[in-house]
Amino acid sequence: MKSSFSNTLRVIAVALIGVASLAVLSGCAGGLALVAAPKQASPASADVAEVMAITFNSTTNLFYTANGAGNTVSVFDGVTNQLKDTINVGSDPTGIAVNPVTNTIYVTNSFDASLSIINGATDAVTNTLTTVGDDPYAVVVNPVTNKVYVADWVTGDDQNLYVVDGVTNQVTSSLTVGDDVSALAINTKTNTIYAATMYTVAVINGSNNTITATLAPSTPYRVPSGGIGVDESTNTVYVANTAFGPDTITVINGATNQVITSVDLGTSGGSLSVNPQTHMVYVAGNGYSGLVVFSGTTNTVVSLISLKYSAEDVTVAPSANLLYVAESSEVAVVNLATNTTTDIPAQ
């Protein structure tokens, strides 16, 4: 059952982030300024699916959305952007990840404390795990080891990171990594998992499921650390620091676990995704209808991508040079080569 305390904390955190993001922002790194202030409200409708998270399967060229209010997962063709299927999952799906090797999709269902496992070939839910905590919120997959990591949004000494074997679909280990894990990332080359918590980032060795470091720079991470990602080609970790402090992106050396720099984004950062081919980082701006584009080569903000609505989640398809953005009531497909955006209504 969902923990009412952790859910209340999450709601309060998100509400405060919204309040903190209302100010007009200026003077962001690289000379850019976010002057387009408030995000546009998504159209209210009982039929809106509320797209909370998005992921892309590079092997099948399909992308998937976790639809919180609809309790479904939508499957889209990456060539035509057309809806292919709709899959019923648990209550309030908030996180989604795919293993492109096994063609398996994993969905965290926050309200009924479960993990739905979907066969990508048949679009059928093959298993539902109820041993992943009271409030499973985020999920990430290592396709090399076939391990799945599920973050549980809880506060205190409770275990809140669960390791699932992708072969047996059983929880094999659980760890306590810090309060309110809101985002996960993985470096498949080093088999290292990163868990963004309330004020820190926990670094986990995927070989033995032990915490090897807890990173807390001088400017702490803020509730919730809405985005974390890894550039595997450079072994660099990026963390978007949200409300209650400077609106920055922190750059971390994955080999030494040392902070390289923290750069002002000009807005409170949310979800982020990294393109390891171009070393560009795309950050959803809370309270801003668009994405901040951060160069991992120069560690500067280089441009902004305007969207119709504020982004909930973003994922990059490096080989296609595309961005898939969850905008609550729509999905935006951004062609980075042509600088064009295709809006797809939530299904």
C-alpha positions, 0 to 999 in steps of 0.5 A: 500500500502506498505510504501516505507520509511519503506521498504527502512529502512528494506533493509538498515538494512538487508544490514548493518547486512550482512556487519557487519557479514563478520568478522571471529568470535571467543571467543564466550561464552562456549569456542566455536568459529564460524570459518566457516565464510561466509554463502553459497549463495543459488543457483540462480534460477527464480523458487526458492521460497525464504523461509522466515518463517516457522511454525509447527502445533503440532496437525496435524503434518504439517509444513508450509513455507512462500515463499517470492518470490513465493507469496505462502505458502507450506504445508509439511507432518511432517512424510514424509517431502513431499510437501502436497499442495501449497497455493497462498497468497499475495505479499511477505509473510514474516511471518507465524504463526499457531493456533493449536487449530483452525487449522488456519494459518496466513500469513503476506504479506509485499508488499500488506499490508495484512494478509492471513487467511488459513483454515488448514483443506482445505488449502483454504484462507478464508479471507484477512485482509487489515487493519494491517498496510502498511508493516505487517512483523511478526505475532504471535498467542495466541491459548488460547485466539484466538488472533492474533498479527501482527507487522507493520514495520514502524517508528515514532508515527504510530500504528504498532501492530494490534490485530486480533480476531480469531473468527471474523477476525477483528482488535479489537485494535492497539498500538504504541510499538516502531520503526520497530517491526521485531519480536514477541513472546508470553507467553500463560501462562501469556498472555503477548506479546513481541515486539522486536523493533529497540532498545527496547522490548515492553511488552504488557498485552494481557488482556487489550492490554496495554504496561506494560513495555519497556525494554532497557538494557545497551547494546541496542537491535540492528536493527533489533532484529531479534529473540525473544522467550519465555520459558513458563516453566521458564517464561524467554524471549530471545532476539537475538541482531543483528548488530551495536554492541555486538552480544549477546543474552539477557536473561530477567526474564519474571516475573520482566522484569529485564535483567538477563544476556547478552551473546556473541553468536559469531555471529550476531543473527537472528531468534530464537526458544525455546524448553520449554522441554529442555530449549535450544534456537536455534539462526540463525546466520547472516553470518554463515551457521548454528545455535547457540545452547544456554542453558537456564539452564546455560546461555551459548553457548553449541554447533553449528549446521551446515547447508547448507545455512544461516537460515532465520527462525527457529522453534522447534517441542518439542514433536518430538525433531525436528528443522525446518529451513527456508534456503531461497532456502531449508528447513532443518529438523534437528533431534536433537536425531540423529544429522541428517539433511534432506534438502528439496528443496523449493517448 
